[in-house]
Amino acid sequence: MFDTNAQRALMVLCKLNGPIQGPEQNLTAYHQFVLIWRAFYERHLQTLSTLDLKGYKYMVRVFDQILWNIGAPGYELS
């Protein structure tokens, strides 16, 4: 979950959706990631729950896969 692709995706999503409210204290990179990951997961859980899990047991894995795909380097050209 805490990988470069997911981090990259969340960085872009934060810029598109505006800042995430969090504690004022200095957080480690991992804690920032968890705070933002959870905020987006909770924000979009209703939409995520309508998706086909395609063999995944848990919704968090589907969300992680979506982030991984968004943050993967390169472009999708047809």
Biopython code that builds the backbone (N, CA, C, O; Angstrom):
import numpy as np
from Bio.PDB.StructureBuilder import StructureBuilder

atoms = [
    (1, "MET", "N", (0.816, -1.189, 0.000)),
    (1, "MET", "CA", (0.000, 0.000, 0.000)),
    (1, "MET", "C", (0.865, 1.259, 0.000)),
    (1, "MET", "O", (0.600, 2.187, -0.765)),
    (2, "PHE", "N", (1.882, 1.302, 0.838)),
    (2, "PHE", "CA", (2.741, 2.482, 0.929)),
    (2, "PHE", "C", (3.856, 2.324, -0.089)),
    (2, "PHE", "O", (4.994, 2.002, 0.253)),
    (3, "ASP", "N", (3.505, 2.557, -1.350)),
    (3, "ASP", "CA", (4.499, 2.431, -2.405)),
    (3, "ASP", "C", (4.502, 3.695, -3.256)),
    (3, "ASP", "O", (3.641, 4.561, -3.104)),
    (4, "THR", "N", (5.461, 3.788, -4.134)),
    (4, "THR", "CA", (5.643, 4.989, -4.939)),
    (4, "THR", "C", (4.428, 5.299, -5.800)),
    (4, "THR", "O", (4.032, 6.459, -5.912)),
    (5, "ASN", "N", (3.832, 4.283, -6.407)),
    (5, "ASN", "CA", (2.674, 4.531, -7.271)),
    (5, "ASN", "C", (1.504, 5.103, -6.484)),
    (5, "ASN", "O", (0.880, 6.069, -6.922)),
    (6, "ALA", "N", (1.201, 4.524, -5.334)),
    (6, "ALA", "CA", (0.098, 5.021, -4.513)),
    (6, "ALA", "C", (0.402, 6.430, -4.000)),
    (6, "ALA", "O", (-0.481, 7.288, -3.971)),
    (7, "GLN", "N", (1.647, 6.664, -3.597)),
    (7, "GLN", "CA", (2.025, 8.000, -3.140)),
    (7, "GLN", "C", (1.847, 9.023, -4.253)),
    (7, "GLN", "O", (1.290, 10.099, -4.032)),
    (8, "ARG", "N", (2.317, 8.689, -5.438)),
    (8, "ARG", "CA", (2.215, 9.599, -6.579)),
    (8, "ARG", "C", (0.743, 9.901, -6.895)),
    (8, "ARG", "O", (0.385, 11.050, -7.153)),
    (9, "ALA", "N", (-0.102, 8.873, -6.875)),
    (9, "ALA", "CA", (-1.525, 9.058, -7.149)),
    (9, "ALA", "C", (-2.165, 9.982, -6.119)),
    (9, "ALA", "O", (-2.928, 10.879, -6.475)),
    (10, "LEU", "N", (-1.859, 9.764, -4.848)),
    (10, "LEU", "CA", (-2.455, 10.597, -3.805)),
    (10, "LEU", "C", (-1.965, 12.034, -3.879)),
    (10, "LEU", "O", (-2.718, 12.959, -3.573)),
    (11, "MET", "N", (-0.706, 12.237, -4.283)),
    (11, "MET", "CA", (-0.190, 13.603, -4.438)),
    (11, "MET", "C", (-0.977, 14.349, -5.506)),
    (11, "MET", "O", (-1.344, 15.509, -5.319)),
    (12, "VAL", "N", (-1.233, 13.689, -6.612)),
    (12, "VAL", "CA", (-1.995, 14.310, -7.700)),
    (12, "VAL", "C", (-3.445, 14.539, -7.264)),
    (12, "VAL", "O", (-3.991, 15.619, -7.487)),
    (13, "LEU", "N", (-4.067, 13.545, -6.651)),
    (13, "LEU", "CA", (-5.461, 13.676, -6.222)),
    (13, "LEU", "C", (-5.631, 14.806, -5.211)),
    (13, "LEU", "O", (-6.634, 15.520, -5.240)),
    (14, "CYS", "N", (-4.661, 14.970, -4.321)),
    (14, "CYS", "CA", (-4.735, 16.068, -3.350)),
    (14, "CYS", "C", (-4.700, 17.418, -4.052)),
    (14, "CYS", "O", (-5.393, 18.355, -3.654)),
    (15, "LYS", "N", (-3.895, 17.506, -5.089)),
    (15, "LYS", "CA", (-3.816, 18.767, -5.828)),
    (15, "LYS", "C", (-5.121, 19.043, -6.578)),
    (15, "LYS", "O", (-5.527, 20.198, -6.706)),
    (16, "LEU", "N", (-5.770, 18.002, -7.067)),
    (16, "LEU", "CA", (-7.024, 18.169, -7.795)),
    (16, "LEU", "C", (-8.211, 18.421, -6.874)),
    (16, "LEU", "O", (-9.124, 19.170, -7.222)),
    (17, "ASN", "N", (-8.201, 17.797, -5.702)),
    (17, "ASN", "CA", (-9.342, 17.862, -4.788)),
    (17, "ASN", "C", (-9.181, 18.843, -3.645)),
    (17, "ASN", "O", (-10.120, 19.040, -2.874)),
    (18, "GLY", "N", (-8.051, 19.448, -3.517)),
    (18, "GLY", "CA", (-7.830, 20.373, -2.411)),
    (18, "GLY", "C", (-7.205, 19.675, -1.224)),
    (18, "GLY", "O", (-7.115, 18.448, -1.188)),
    (19, "PRO", "N", (-6.775, 20.462, -0.253)),
    (19, "PRO", "CA", (-6.050, 19.902, 0.892)),
    (19, "PRO", "C", (-6.931, 19.029, 1.782)),
    (19, "PRO", "O", (-8.147, 19.205, 1.857)),
    (20, "ILE", "N", (-6.287, 18.098, 2.442)),
    (20, "ILE", "CA", (-6.927, 17.221, 3.420)),
    (20, "ILE", "C", (-6.660, 17.806, 4.805)),
    (20, "ILE", "O", (-5.519, 18.132, 5.134)),
    (21, "GLN", "N", (-7.695, 17.939, 5.605)),
    (21, "GLN", "CA", (-7.518, 18.445, 6.963)),
    (21, "GLN", "C", (-6.821, 17.399, 7.813)),
    (21, "GLN", "O", (-7.174, 16.220, 7.784)),
    (22, "GLY", "N", (-5.836, 17.840, 8.563)),
    (22, "GLY", "CA", (-5.111, 16.927, 9.427)),
    (22, "GLY", "C", (-4.573, 17.658, 10.637)),
    (22, "GLY", "O", (-4.763, 18.865, 10.781)),
    (23, "PRO", "N", (-3.915, 16.937, 11.488)),
    (23, "PRO", "CA", (-3.336, 17.566, 12.677)),
    (23, "PRO", "C", (-2.239, 18.547, 12.277)),
    (23, "PRO", "O", (-1.602, 18.386, 11.236)),
    (24, "GLU", "N", (-2.029, 19.536, 13.089)),
    (24, "GLU", "CA", (-1.042, 20.582, 12.806)),
    (24, "GLU", "C", (0.395, 20.132, 13.051)),
    (24, "GLU", "O", (1.334, 20.794, 12.608)),
    (25, "GLN", "N", (0.574, 19.034, 13.739)),
    (25, "GLN", "CA", (1.917, 18.579, 14.091)),
    (25, "GLN", "C", (2.669, 18.054, 12.878)),
    (25, "GLN", "O", (2.067, 17.712, 11.860)),
    (26, "ASN", "N", (3.965, 17.996, 12.996)),
    (26, "ASN", "CA", (4.795, 17.447, 11.927)),
    (26, "ASN", "C", (4.622, 15.931, 11.892)),
    (26, "ASN", "O", (4.888, 15.244, 12.878)),
    (27, "LEU", "N", (4.180, 15.425, 10.762)),
    (27, "LEU", "CA", (3.959, 13.998, 10.609)),
    (27, "LEU", "C", (5.046, 13.403, 9.731)),
    (27, "LEU", "O", (5.592, 14.079, 8.860)),
    (28, "THR", "N", (5.354, 12.152, 9.961)),
    (28, "THR", "CA", (6.284, 11.448, 9.088)),
    (28, "THR", "C", (5.613, 11.266, 7.725)),
    (28, "THR", "O", (4.397, 11.402, 7.595)),
    (29, "ALA", "N", (6.418, 10.961, 6.727)),
    (29, "ALA", "CA", (5.870, 10.731, 5.386)),
    (29, "ALA", "C", (4.842, 9.605, 5.418)),
    (29, "ALA", "O", (3.813, 9.682, 4.747)),
    (30, "TYR", "N", (5.116, 8.564, 6.196)),
    (30, "TYR", "CA", (4.191, 7.446, 6.290)),
    (30, "TYR", "C", (2.864, 7.873, 6.915)),
    (30, "TYR", "O", (1.798, 7.499, 6.425)),
    (31, "HIS", "N", (2.924, 8.652, 7.991)),
    (31, "HIS", "CA", (1.693, 9.097, 8.651)),
    (31, "HIS", "C", (0.886, 10.049, 7.773)),
    (31, "HIS", "O", (-0.344, 10.016, 7.794)),
    (32, "GLN", "N", (1.567, 10.896, 7.002)),
    (32, "GLN", "CA", (0.856, 11.745, 6.049)),
    (32, "GLN", "C", (0.138, 10.885, 5.014)),
    (32, "GLN", "O", (-1.022, 11.127, 4.679)),
    (33, "PHE", "N", (0.849, 9.877, 4.514)),
    (33, "PHE", "CA", (0.273, 8.966, 3.531)),
    (33, "PHE", "C", (-0.976, 8.291, 4.083)),
    (33, "PHE", "O", (-2.007, 8.245, 3.412)),
    (34, "VAL", "N", (-0.888, 7.764, 5.308)),
    (34, "VAL", "CA", (-2.025, 7.066, 5.924)),
    (34, "VAL", "C", (-3.203, 8.018, 6.113)),
    (34, "VAL", "O", (-4.344, 7.653, 5.831)),
    (35, "LEU", "N", (-2.942, 9.216, 6.579)),
    (35, "LEU", "CA", (-4.001, 10.203, 6.786)),
    (35, "LEU", "C", (-4.719, 10.515, 5.472)),
    (35, "LEU", "O", (-5.948, 10.540, 5.420)),
    (36, "ILE", "N", (-3.952, 10.750, 4.428)),
    (36, "ILE", "CA", (-4.530, 11.097, 3.132)),
    (36, "ILE", "C", (-5.212, 9.892, 2.497)),
    (36, "ILE", "O", (-6.304, 10.015, 1.943)),
    (37, "TRP", "N", (-4.571, 8.725, 2.576)),
    (37, "TRP", "CA", (-5.143, 7.491, 2.030)),
    (37, "TRP", "C", (-6.502, 7.239, 2.651)),
    (37, "TRP", "O", (-7.476, 6.982, 1.944)),
    (38, "ARG", "N", (-6.572, 7.313, 3.971)),
    (38, "ARG", "CA", (-7.822, 7.042, 4.677)),
    (38, "ARG", "C", (-8.895, 8.080, 4.348)),
    (38, "ARG", "O", (-10.067, 7.735, 4.198)),
    (39, "ALA", "N", (-8.502, 9.340, 4.238)),
    (39, "ALA", "CA", (-9.466, 10.395, 3.907)),
    (39, "ALA", "C", (-10.095, 10.145, 2.535)),
    (39, "ALA", "O", (-11.309, 10.270, 2.374)),
    (40, "PHE", "N", (-9.270, 9.793, 1.550)),
    (40, "PHE", "CA", (-9.814, 9.515, 0.222)),
    (40, "PHE", "C", (-10.636, 8.232, 0.215)),
    (40, "PHE", "O", (-11.674, 8.164, -0.444)),
    (41, "TYR", "N", (-10.186, 7.225, 0.937)),
    (41, "TYR", "CA", (-10.930, 5.962, 1.013)),
    (41, "TYR", "C", (-12.316, 6.204, 1.597)),
    (41, "TYR", "O", (-13.317, 5.742, 1.049)),
    (42, "GLU", "N", (-12.369, 6.926, 2.705)),
    (42, "GLU", "CA", (-13.660, 7.205, 3.341)),
    (42, "GLU", "C", (-14.531, 8.109, 2.471)),
    (42, "GLU", "O", (-15.748, 7.933, 2.418)),
    (43, "ARG", "N", (-13.923, 9.061, 1.800)),
    (43, "ARG", "CA", (-14.664, 9.987, 0.937)),
    (43, "ARG", "C", (-15.333, 9.256, -0.223)),
    (43, "ARG", "O", (-16.428, 9.630, -0.645)),
    (44, "HIS", "N", (-14.685, 8.222, -0.734)),
    (44, "HIS", "CA", (-15.174, 7.530, -1.924)),
    (44, "HIS", "C", (-15.670, 6.113, -1.662)),
    (44, "HIS", "O", (-15.894, 5.354, -2.605)),
    (45, "LEU", "N", (-15.844, 5.750, -0.402)),
    (45, "LEU", "CA", (-16.258, 4.392, -0.048)),
    (45, "LEU", "C", (-17.603, 4.016, -0.653)),
    (45, "LEU", "O", (-17.778, 2.878, -1.089)),
    (46, "GLN", "N", (-18.545, 4.930, -0.691)),
    (46, "GLN", "CA", (-19.858, 4.614, -1.254)),
    (46, "GLN", "C", (-19.728, 4.255, -2.735)),
    (46, "GLN", "O", (-20.364, 3.306, -3.195)),
    (47, "THR", "N", (-18.933, 4.983, -3.469)),
    (47, "THR", "CA", (-18.708, 4.668, -4.883)),
    (47, "THR", "C", (-17.940, 3.362, -5.025)),
    (47, "THR", "O", (-18.275, 2.528, -5.867)),
    (48, "LEU", "N", (-16.918, 3.185, -4.209)),
    (48, "LEU", "CA", (-16.116, 1.961, -4.265)),
    (48, "LEU", "C", (-16.966, 0.724, -3.996)),
    (48, "LEU", "O", (-16.741, -0.329, -4.594)),
    (49, "SER", "N", (-17.933, 0.848, -3.105)),
    (49, "SER", "CA", (-18.754, -0.310, -2.732)),
    (49, "SER", "C", (-19.636, -0.789, -3.882)),
    (49, "SER", "O", (-20.181, -1.891, -3.819)),
    (50, "THR", "N", (-19.785, 0.017, -4.927)),
    (50, "THR", "CA", (-20.584, -0.404, -6.081)),
    (50, "THR", "C", (-19.748, -1.148, -7.124)),
    (50, "THR", "O", (-20.296, -1.683, -8.087)),
    (51, "LEU", "N", (-18.428, -1.185, -6.941)),
    (51, "LEU", "CA", (-17.542, -1.820, -7.917)),
    (51, "LEU", "C", (-17.510, -3.335, -7.747)),
    (51, "LEU", "O", (-17.719, -3.854, -6.651)),
    (52, "ASP", "N", (-17.250, -4.021, -8.828)),
    (52, "ASP", "CA", (-17.025, -5.467, -8.800)),
    (52, "ASP", "C", (-15.644, -5.701, -8.202)),
    (52, "ASP", "O", (-14.665, -5.122, -8.673)),
    (53, "LEU", "N", (-15.548, -6.533, -7.178)),
    (53, "LEU", "CA", (-14.273, -6.775, -6.504)),
    (53, "LEU", "C", (-13.293, -7.582, -7.358)),
    (53, "LEU", "O", (-12.101, -7.622, -7.051)),
    (54, "LYS", "N", (-13.768, -8.213, -8.404)),
    (54, "LYS", "CA", (-12.923, -8.977, -9.341)),
    (54, "LYS", "C", (-11.942, -9.905, -8.628)),
    (54, "LYS", "O", (-10.755, -9.942, -8.950)),
    (55, "GLY", "N", (-12.451, -10.641, -7.669)),
    (55, "GLY", "CA", (-11.631, -11.619, -6.981)),
    (55, "GLY", "C", (-10.924, -11.117, -5.729)),
    (55, "GLY", "O", (-10.395, -11.915, -4.955)),
    (56, "TYR", "N", (-10.909, -9.802, -5.525)),
    (56, "TYR", "CA", (-10.300, -9.274, -4.301)),
    (56, "TYR", "C", (-11.247, -9.535, -3.130)),
    (56, "TYR", "O", (-12.464, -9.406, -3.266)),
    (57, "LYS", "N", (-10.685, -9.897, -1.993)),
    (57, "LYS", "CA", (-11.508, -10.156, -0.814)),
    (57, "LYS", "C", (-11.944, -8.879, -0.104)),
    (57, "LYS", "O", (-13.006, -8.834, 0.517)),
    (58, "TYR", "N", (-11.121, -7.850, -0.201)),
    (58, "TYR", "CA", (-11.360, -6.653, 0.594)),
    (58, "TYR", "C", (-11.380, -5.398, -0.278)),
    (58, "TYR", "O", (-10.612, -5.278, -1.232)),
    (59, "MET", "N", (-12.265, -4.475, 0.063)),
    (59, "MET", "CA", (-12.397, -3.232, -0.685)),
    (59, "MET", "C", (-11.113, -2.403, -0.631)),
    (59, "MET", "O", (-10.790, -1.711, -1.596)),
    (60, "VAL", "N", (-10.379, -2.461, 0.481)),
    (60, "VAL", "CA", (-9.137, -1.690, 0.574)),
    (60, "VAL", "C", (-8.136, -2.122, -0.498)),
    (60, "VAL", "O", (-7.351, -1.303, -0.975)),
    (61, "ARG", "N", (-8.156, -3.388, -0.877)),
    (61, "ARG", "CA", (-7.250, -3.861, -1.938)),
    (61, "ARG", "C", (-7.669, -3.302, -3.292)),
    (61, "ARG", "O", (-6.821, -2.997, -4.130)),
    (62, "VAL", "N", (-8.970, -3.169, -3.509)),
    (62, "VAL", "CA", (-9.457, -2.567, -4.759)),
    (62, "VAL", "C", (-9.010, -1.114, -4.816)),
    (62, "VAL", "O", (-8.510, -0.658, -5.845)),
    (63, "PHE", "N", (-9.185, -0.386, -3.725)),
    (63, "PHE", "CA", (-8.770, 1.015, -3.675)),
    (63, "PHE", "C", (-7.268, 1.142, -3.890)),
    (63, "PHE", "O", (-6.817, 2.027, -4.618)),
    (64, "ASP", "N", (-6.503, 0.280, -3.272)),
    (64, "ASP", "CA", (-5.051, 0.290, -3.448)),
    (64, "ASP", "C", (-4.675, 0.022, -4.903)),
    (64, "ASP", "O", (-3.758, 0.653, -5.429)),
    (65, "GLN", "N", (-5.365, -0.894, -5.551)),
    (65, "GLN", "CA", (-5.090, -1.189, -6.958)),
    (65, "GLN", "C", (-5.425, 0.011, -7.843)),
    (65, "GLN", "O", (-4.701, 0.300, -8.796)),
    (66, "ILE", "N", (-6.512, 0.703, -7.534)),
    (66, "ILE", "CA", (-6.874, 1.910, -8.287)),
    (66, "ILE", "C", (-5.775, 2.953, -8.150)),
    (66, "ILE", "O", (-5.346, 3.545, -9.140)),
    (67, "LEU", "N", (-5.321, 3.177, -6.916)),
    (67, "LEU", "CA", (-4.243, 4.142, -6.704)),
    (67, "LEU", "C", (-2.980, 3.714, -7.435)),
    (67, "LEU", "O", (-2.301, 4.543, -8.042)),
    (68, "TRP", "N", (-2.661, 2.424, -7.381)),
    (68, "TRP", "CA", (-1.468, 1.916, -8.048)),
    (68, "TRP", "C", (-1.548, 2.177, -9.548)),
    (68, "TRP", "O", (-0.565, 2.593, -10.162)),
    (69, "ASN", "N", (-2.709, 1.935, -10.134)),
    (69, "ASN", "CA", (-2.884, 2.167, -11.575)),
    (69, "ASN", "C", (-2.779, 3.653, -11.922)),
    (69, "ASN", "O", (-2.169, 4.012, -12.930)),
    (70, "ILE", "N", (-3.362, 4.506, -11.104)),
    (70, "ILE", "CA", (-3.291, 5.948, -11.360)),
    (70, "ILE", "C", (-1.849, 6.430, -11.271)),
    (70, "ILE", "O", (-1.410, 7.230, -12.097)),
    (71, "GLY", "N", (-1.116, 5.951, -10.283)),
    (71, "GLY", "CA", (0.245, 6.427, -10.047)),
    (71, "GLY", "C", (1.326, 5.740, -10.842)),
    (71, "GLY", "O", (2.490, 6.134, -10.768)),
    (72, "ALA", "N", (0.969, 4.719, -11.604)),
    (72, "ALA", "CA", (1.971, 3.994, -12.389)),
    (72, "ALA", "C", (2.606, 4.928, -13.429)),
    (72, "ALA", "O", (1.910, 5.715, -14.071)),
    (73, "PRO", "N", (3.917, 4.834, -13.587)),
    (73, "PRO", "CA", (4.569, 5.706, -14.563)),
    (73, "PRO", "C", (4.142, 5.373, -15.994)),
    (73, "PRO", "O", (3.784, 4.239, -16.312)),
    (74, "GLY", "N", (4.193, 6.376, -16.819)),
    (74, "GLY", "CA", (3.858, 6.181, -18.228)),
    (74, "GLY", "C", (2.466, 6.666, -18.544)),
    (74, "GLY", "O", (1.698, 7.046, -17.661)),
    (75, "TYR", "N", (2.161, 6.643, -19.820)),
    (75, "TYR", "CA", (0.860, 7.065, -20.316)),
    (75, "TYR", "C", (0.157, 5.884, -20.941)),
    (75, "TYR", "O", (0.799, 4.957, -21.435)),
    (76, "GLU", "N", (-1.157, 5.915, -20.921)),
    (76, "GLU", "CA", (-1.957, 4.895, -21.591)),
    (76, "GLU", "C", (-2.411, 5.454, -22.936)),
    (76, "GLU", "O", (-3.325, 6.277, -22.992)),
    (77, "LEU", "N", (-1.795, 5.024, -23.980)),
    (77, "LEU", "CA", (-2.158, 5.486, -25.319)),
    (77, "LEU", "C", (-2.705, 4.325, -26.118)),
    (77, "LEU", "O", (-2.224, 3.198, -25.996)),
    (78, "SER", "N", (-3.702, 4.591, -26.929)),
    (78, "SER", "CA", (-4.239, 3.524, -27.764)),
    (78, "SER", "C", (-3.766, 3.678, -29.185)),
    (78, "SER", "O", (-4.116, 2.868, -30.043)),
]
sb = StructureBuilder()
sb.init_structure("model")
sb.init_model(0)
sb.init_chain("A")
sb.init_seg("    ")
for serial, (resi, resn, name, xyz) in enumerate(atoms, 1):
    if name == "N":
        sb.init_residue(resn, " ", resi, " ")
    sb.init_atom(name, np.array(xyz, "f"), 0.0, 1.0, " ", f" {name:<3s}", serial, name[0])
structure = sb.get_structure()
